[in-house]
């Protein structure tokens, strides 16, 4: 009898008319009647646990939204069955639900709010329906078990750091009919290929990564903490690299910055602990601020080698941040460094350079390729720089 009475009470709650602005709690979930016809899930707290089912209607009102923080911090919530009538998942709706293992987003949902699924550490896959047009800032931040996310045809914008901290993410897949975004090899780009939005951390299984020639902008945090990349090649035509774009990529050893680059974001390469060699193809140094260095404020640039075009070393030695590099070497048009002219830079060139420094008789053309650091003379400093260059190859 007692059980029947409870069921009856719930049915009454689900069918009885409600007054606009009132709230009702059904099955442990609180709803706000936001219009004469709709209801919103509200009042999230950390007591929601196990599996919850949100009905399509409550007290004659259609459930259309999860309000901001609806299930924020529900650490014991494992699964939620969402109604097909849902259109909005608000900010922080499932933030911190670190026991949530799976969820199906209904087909009418059009908005994924800021931090909506942030720190849902057990989510492994997620598919966004075609109706979704916008993904909020930090929407999937810290979803450390997420391996794949599928974006529907309608997604037009991806928020700031939306996939930051998704350490196991291998692939971002975009529906073929999407006219705003595209994916190639699991990497997310704008449809025209001009902006690289997110390069999944686990996508970097290749030791050598080449950014496509169409890319003009790399978004902030886009390739944060690449896992296995050692050599990074950026295309000529690239204009901007956003803040912390490659930060924490601990195995990157060398990077070439194209002459087309106009902006290099703060901490873009911060925490790249293996990075020791940077090549700048621009004759004129890119202006940098020492307090907002792309290599990190506390990074010891004294252990780095900077390779610049022939005739550009003086400008780099006078420029903020660049002048802090321990070794600055000129290379390029005259085959500088290839002292013996055999087509490669090797220990044989060091031997030839030492001979020149000691004034031993050598072929005349050797001298033209011996001024490795571009200071106008052949000296022990050139031997040191050339040795460093070879050791870092």
C-alpha positions in Angstrom: 0.0 0.0 0.0 2.8 2.4 0.9 4.6 1.8 -2.4 1.3 2.3 -4.3 0.8 5.6 -2.5 4.2 6.9 -3.5 3.7 6.0 -7.2 0.3 7.7 -7.1 1.8 10.8 -5.6 4.5 10.9 -8.3 1.9 10.5 -11.1 -0.1 13.4 -9.6 3.0 15.6 -9.6 3.7 14.7 -13.2 0.2 15.5 -14.4 -1.0 18.3 -12.2 -0.8 21.9 -13.6 1.8 24.1 -12.2 2.0 27.9 -11.7 4.6 29.9 -13.6 7.7 30.6 -11.5 7.0 27.8 -9.0 9.3 24.8 -8.6 8.6 21.2 -8.0 10.7 18.2 -6.9 10.0 14.9 -8.6 12.1 11.8 -8.2 14.7 13.9 -6.3 15.1 16.4 -9.1 13.9 20.0 -8.9 12.3 21.7 -11.8 11.5 25.4 -12.4 8.5 26.3 -14.5 10.1 28.9 -16.7 7.1 29.5 -19.0 3.5 28.4 -19.3 4.7 25.4 -21.2 8.3 24.6 -20.3 10.3 23.5 -17.3 14.0 23.7 -16.5 16.1 21.3 -14.3 17.6 23.4 -11.4 19.1 23.1 -8.0 22.0 20.8 -8.7 23.8 19.5 -5.6 26.2 16.7 -4.7 23.5 14.4 -3.5 22.4 13.2 -6.9 23.8 9.7 -7.3 23.5 6.5 -9.4 21.3 6.7 -12.5 18.8 9.5 -13.0 16.0 9.7 -15.6 14.7 13.1 -16.5 11.1 12.9 -17.9 9.9 14.8 -20.9 7.1 16.4 -18.9 6.6 17.5 -15.3 3.3 18.9 -14.1 2.2 19.5 -17.7 5.4 21.4 -18.6 7.8 20.2 -21.2 11.4 19.8 -19.9 13.6 21.8 -22.3 16.7 22.8 -20.4 19.3 22.0 -17.8 20.0 25.2 -16.0 23.5 26.4 -15.0 25.0 24.0 -12.5 22.1 21.6 -12.6 24.2 18.6 -11.6 27.4 20.5 -10.8 29.7 18.5 -8.5 27.5 15.4 -8.3 30.5 13.1 -7.7 28.4 9.9 -7.4 26.2 10.5 -10.5 26.9 7.6 -12.9 24.4 8.0 -15.7 21.6 10.4 -16.8 18.8 9.6 -19.2 17.9 13.0 -20.8 14.5 13.6 -22.4 14.2 14.0 -26.2 12.6 17.4 -25.6 15.8 18.9 -24.2 17.3 21.8 -26.2 19.8 23.4 -23.9 22.6 22.1 -21.6 23.6 25.1 -19.5 26.9 26.2 -18.1 28.4 23.9 -15.5 25.5 21.5 -16.0 27.6 18.3 -15.4 30.8 20.0 -14.2 32.8 17.8 -11.9 30.6 14.7 -12.3 33.7 12.5 -12.1 31.7 9.2 -11.9 29.7 9.9 -15.1 30.7 7.2 -17.6 28.3 7.8 -20.5 25.6 10.1 -21.7 23.5 10.4 -24.8 22.8 14.0 -26.0 19.2 14.3 -27.3 18.8 15.3 -31.0 17.2 18.7 -30.3 20.0 20.1 -28.1 21.5 23.2 -29.7 23.8 24.6 -27.0 26.5 23.0 -24.9 27.3 25.6 -22.2 30.6 26.7 -20.7 32.2 24.0 -18.5 29.1 21.8 -19.3 31.1 18.6 -19.0 34.3 19.8 -17.5 36.1 17.4 -15.2 33.9 14.4 -16.2 36.9 12.2 -15.9 35.3 8.9 -16.7 33.5 9.9 -20.0 35.2 8.0 -22.8 33.2 8.9 -25.9 30.6 11.6 -26.7 28.5 12.4 -29.8 26.9 15.8 -30.4 23.8 15.8 -32.6 23.4 17.9 -35.7 21.3 20.5 -33.8 24.2 21.6 -31.7 25.6 24.9 -33.0 27.9 26.1 -30.3 30.3 24.4 -27.8 31.1 26.6 -24.8 34.4 27.6 -23.3 36.0 24.8 -21.3 33.1 22.5 -22.3 35.1 19.3 -22.0 38.0 20.6 -20.0 39.7 17.9 -18.0 37.8 15.0 -19.5 40.9 12.9 -19.1 39.4 9.6 -20.3 37.7 11.0 -23.4 39.1 9.2 -26.5 36.8 10.4 -29.2 34.2 13.1 -29.7 31.9 13.3 -32.8 30.6 16.8 -33.8 27.4 17.0 -35.8 26.6 19.1 -38.9 25.5 22.2 -37.1 28.6 23.0 -34.9 29.8 26.4 -35.9 31.9 27.5 -33.0 34.2 25.8 -30.4 34.9 27.7 -27.2 38.2 28.6 -25.6 40.1 25.6 -24.2 37.1 23.4 -25.0 39.2 20.2 -25.1 42.1 21.3 -22.9 43.1 18.5 -20.5 41.6 15.7 -22.6 44.8 13.7 -22.3 43.6 10.5 -24.0 41.8 12.2 -26.9 42.7 10.5 -30.1 40.3 11.8 -32.6 37.8 14.6 -33.2 35.3 13.6 -36.0 33.2 16.2 -37.8 30.1 15.2 -39.8 30.6 15.6 -43.6 27.7 18.0 -43.9 29.3 20.6 -41.6 30.1 23.8 -43.4 31.9 25.5 -40.5 34.4 22.9 -39.3 36.2 19.9 -40.7 38.5 17.1 -39.3 41.5 15.6 -41.0 43.4 12.8 -39.3 41.4 13.4 -36.1 42.6 17.1 -36.0 39.9 19.8 -35.9 40.1 22.8 -38.3 37.9 25.5 -39.6 36.2 24.4 -42.8 38.7 26.4 -44.9 41.6 24.8 -43.2 43.0 28.2 -42.1 42.7 27.7 -38.4 43.9 24.7 -36.4 41.5 24.5 -33.5 42.4 21.3 -31.7 45.1 18.7 -32.3 44.4 15.8 -30.0 47.2 14.9 -27.6 47.3 11.2 -28.6 47.1 12.1 -32.2 50.8 13.0 -32.0 52.0 9.4 -32.1 54.3 10.4 -35.0 57.7 11.7 -34.0 57.7 14.3 -36.8 54.6 16.5 -37.1 54.0 18.8 -40.1 51.2 21.4 -39.8 49.3 21.6 -43.2 50.2 24.4 -45.6 46.7 25.9 -45.5 47.0 26.8 -41.8 47.3 30.5 -41.0 46.4 30.4 -37.3 46.9 28.0 -34.5 44.4 28.5 -31.7 45.3 28.9 -28.0 45.9 25.6 -26.4 45.3 23.8 -29.7 48.1 21.3 -29.4 48.8 21.5 -25.7 50.8 18.6 -24.4 51.4 16.6 -27.6 52.6 13.2 -26.4 55.3 11.9 -28.7 56.2 14.7 -31.2 59.9 15.5 -31.4 60.2 17.6 -34.6 57.6 20.2 -35.4 57.4 21.8 -38.8 55.2 24.9 -39.2 54.3 26.1 -42.7 55.3 29.3 -44.5 52.2 31.4 -44.5 51.4 30.7 -40.8 50.6 34.1 -39.2 49.8 33.4 -35.5 50.4 30.9 -32.8 48.1 31.3 -29.8 49.0 31.2 -26.1 50.2 27.9 -24.8 49.5 26.3 -28.2 52.2 23.7 -27.8 52.9 24.1 -24.1 53.8 21.0 -22.1 54.9 19.0 -25.2 57.8 17.6 -23.3 59.4 15.7 -26.3 59.6 18.4 -28.9 63.3 18.9 -29.5 63.3 21.4 -32.3 60.9 23.8 -34.1 61.2 26.1 -37.1 59.3 29.4 -37.1 58.4 30.6 -40.6 59.2 34.1 -41.8 55.5 34.8 -42.2 54.8 34.6 -38.5 53.4 37.9 -37.0 52.4 36.8 -33.5 53.7 34.2 -31.1 51.5 33.8 -28.0 52.6 33.9 -24.4 53.9 30.5 -23.2 53.3 29.0 -26.6 56.2 26.6 -26.0 56.4 26.8 -22.2 57.2 23.4 -20.5 58.7 22.0 -23.7 61.5 20.6 -21.6 63.4 18.8 -24.5 63.3 21.9 -26.8 66.8 23.2 -27.4 66.8 24.3 -31.0 64.7 27.0 -32.6 65.1 28.1 -36.2 63.7 31.5 -37.2 63.4 32.1 -40.9 62.6 35.8 -40.6 65.5 38.2 -41.1 63.9 40.7 -38.7 63.2 39.3 -35.2 59.6 39.0 -34.2 59.0 41.5 -31.3 58.6 39.7 -28.0 58.0 40.7 -24.4 60.3 39.1 -21.8 57.5 39.0 -19.2 55.2 37.2 -21.6 57.8 35.0 -23.4 56.5 32.3 -25.7 59.1 30.0 -24.2 57.9 30.6 -20.6 59.1 33.2 -18.1 61.2 30.7 -16.1 62.8 28.9 -19.0 66.6 29.0 -19.2 67.2 30.1 -22.8 70.9 29.9 -22.2 70.8 26.2 -23.1 69.0 26.9 -26.4 70.5 27.3 -29.9 68.9 29.9 -32.1 69.4 29.5 -35.9 68.8 32.6 -38.0 69.3 33.7 -41.6 72.6 34.9 -42.9 73.2 38.5 -41.7 70.5 38.5 -39.1 72.4 37.5 -35.9 73.2 41.1 -34.9 69.5 42.0 -34.9 68.5 38.9 -32.9 71.3 39.6 -30.4 69.8 43.0 -29.8 66.1 41.9 -29.6 64.2 41.1 -26.4 64.0 37.4 -25.5 66.0 36.3 -28.6 69.1 37.8 -27.1 68.8 35.4 -24.2 69.5 32.4 -26.3 72.9 30.8 -25.4 74.0 30.2 -28.9 73.0 32.2 -32.0 74.1 30.8 -35.3 73.6 32.1 -38.9 72.8 29.6 -41.6 71.5 29.8 -45.1 72.4 31.3 -48.4 76.2 30.8 -48.3 76.2 27.3 -46.8 77.5 28.6 -43.5 78.5 25.7 -41.3 79.3 23.4 -44.2 82.9 24.6 -44.0 84.3 21.9 -46.3 81.5 22.3 -48.8 80.5 18.6 -49.0 76.8 19.3 -48.7 76.3 18.5 -45.1 77.2 19.9 -41.7 79.2 17.3 -39.7 82.3 16.7 -37.5 84.5 17.0 -40.6 83.4 20.7 -40.8 84.5 21.2 -37.1 87.9 19.8 -38.0 88.2 22.1 -41.0 87.1 25.1 -38.9 89.6 24.3 -36.1 92.3 24.3 -38.8 91.2 27.7 -40.1 91.2 29.1 -36.5 94.8 27.8 -36.1 95.8 29.5 -39.4 96.6 26.2 -41.1 96.5 26.4 -44.9 93.0 25.6 -46.2 91.1 26.1 -49.5 90.0 29.8 -49.9 86.3 29.0 -50.2 86.4 27.4 -46.7 86.7 30.9 -45.1 83.4 32.0 -46.6 81.5 29.3 -44.8 83.4 29.4 -41.5 81.8 32.4 -39.8 79.1 30.4 -38.2 77.9 33.0 -35.7 78.0 35.9 -38.1 80.2 38.2 -36.1 82.5 38.9 -39.0 85.5 36.7 -38.0 86.5 33.1 -37.7 87.2 32.2 -34.1 86.8 29.7 -31.3 83.3 31.0 -30.8 82.5 29.6 -34.3 83.9 26.2 -33.3 81.7 26.2 -30.2 78.6 27.2 -32.1 79.2 24.7 -34.9 79.8 21.9 -32.4 76.5 22.7 -30.6 74.6 22.8 -33.9 75.9 19.3 -34.8 75.2 17.8 -31.4 71.6 19.0 -31.6 70.9 17.5 -35.0 
